Amino acid sequence: MTQIRQPADSLDDLAPEDDHAVAAALATAAGGRLLEIRAEVGFGDAAALRCAGDAGAQILLASQLARLRPDDAVLSEEARDDPTRLARSRVWIIDPLDGTREFSEDGRSDWAVHVALWVDGELAVGAVALPGRGITLATPAVEAPPPAPDQPRVVVSRTRPPAEASAVAAALAAVLVPLGSAGAKVSAVVLGDADVYVHSGGQYEWDSAAPVAVARAAGLHTSRIDGSRLIYNQADPYLPDLLICRPELAEDVLAILN
């Protein structure tokens, strides 16, 4: 597991040939900027804080990618889509602030920054920063989660848990673990705080690209909920569902879902 703390100006010292280091540093730097924005804006106006966070992290990531990777395309939640990305061999898929609701709530740390790189049809690089916890999970080396407890844990949305996740939890006699952003949920499985993440309520590529890359590096199972592979850099970036879990639970969970 990569754990990094560094200010945005340390990006000047990056080795430009190392995509993994670039992703980890960018996610960490954007996370640092988001913590600054929280301190600057405060929690009195949640909508203003959310807007400031989205904009501030997007500016940092977009400007640094333009400097460090000027020939690559970028797909971001916070920017207009570039249709030329479909003909490119390298596309960065980013979510500058995943979990704006949690970001705007004082004391919550279940929000994230996602930076992934898609190369020639596959996710090649990923970094998920959890700024509130001071952690960045990043490829290529991500530690596998510790041994599972006797009772499985299914991580779900704190506001709208999908029926599929509840069905899996009931069938496995599992404990439900409510969390905010998708990045925080996947990180919980990677870090061993949960065992299964099922999502069926609709997402986009930027919601899961970096978390999936990190989960794969940790040896976890990643797929659609029907068991098919997750595909990125599509013309329509909508990706409605996914399953991330410990590999030993994948067969049982997929059987429950299907």
LINZITA-V665109 format. One line per field, one symbol per residue. ss: DSSP state (H for helix, E for strand, - for the rest). phi: phi as a letter, one per 40 degrees, with the letter a starting at -180 (. if undefined). burial: I if it has 24 or more other ideal C-beta (glycine too) atoms within 12 Angstrom, else O. Layout:
BEGIN
ss = ???
phi = ???
burial = ???
END
This chain:
BEGIN
ss = -------HHHHHH-----HHHHHHHHHHHHHHHHHHHHHHH----HHHHHHHHHHHHHHHHHHHHHHH----EEEE------HHHHH--EEEEEEEEE-HHHH--------EEEEEEEE--EEEEEEEEEHHH-EEEE--------------EEEEE-----HHHHHHHHHH--EEEEE--HHHHHHHHHH----EEEE----EHHHHHHHHHHHHH---EEE--------------E---EEEE-HHHHHHHHHHH-
phi = .cbbbacccccccccccccccccccccccccccccccdcccgbcbccccccccdccccdcccccccccbccccbbbcbaccbccccbccbbcbbbcachcdcdcbdgcbcbabbbbbcbfgbcbaaabcbdcbgbbcaccbbccccdcccbcbbcbccbaccccccccccccfcccbcaccccccccccccgcababbbbcgabdccbdcdcccccccgccbacccgcccbbfcdbccbcaabbacdccdcccccccb
burial = IIOIOIOIOOIOOIOOOOIIIIIIIIIIIIIIIIIOIIOOIOOOOOOOIIOIIIIIIIIIIIOIIOOIIOOIIIIIIIIOIOOOIOOOOIIIIIIIIIIIIIIIOOOIIIIIIIIIIIIOOOIIIIIIIIIIIOIIIIIIOIOOIOOIOOOIIIIIIOOOIIOIIOIIIOOIOIOIIIIIIIIIIIIIIIIOIIIIIIIIOOIIIIIIIIIIIIIIIIOIIIIIIOOOOIOIIOOOIOIOIIIIIIIOIIOOIIOIIO
END
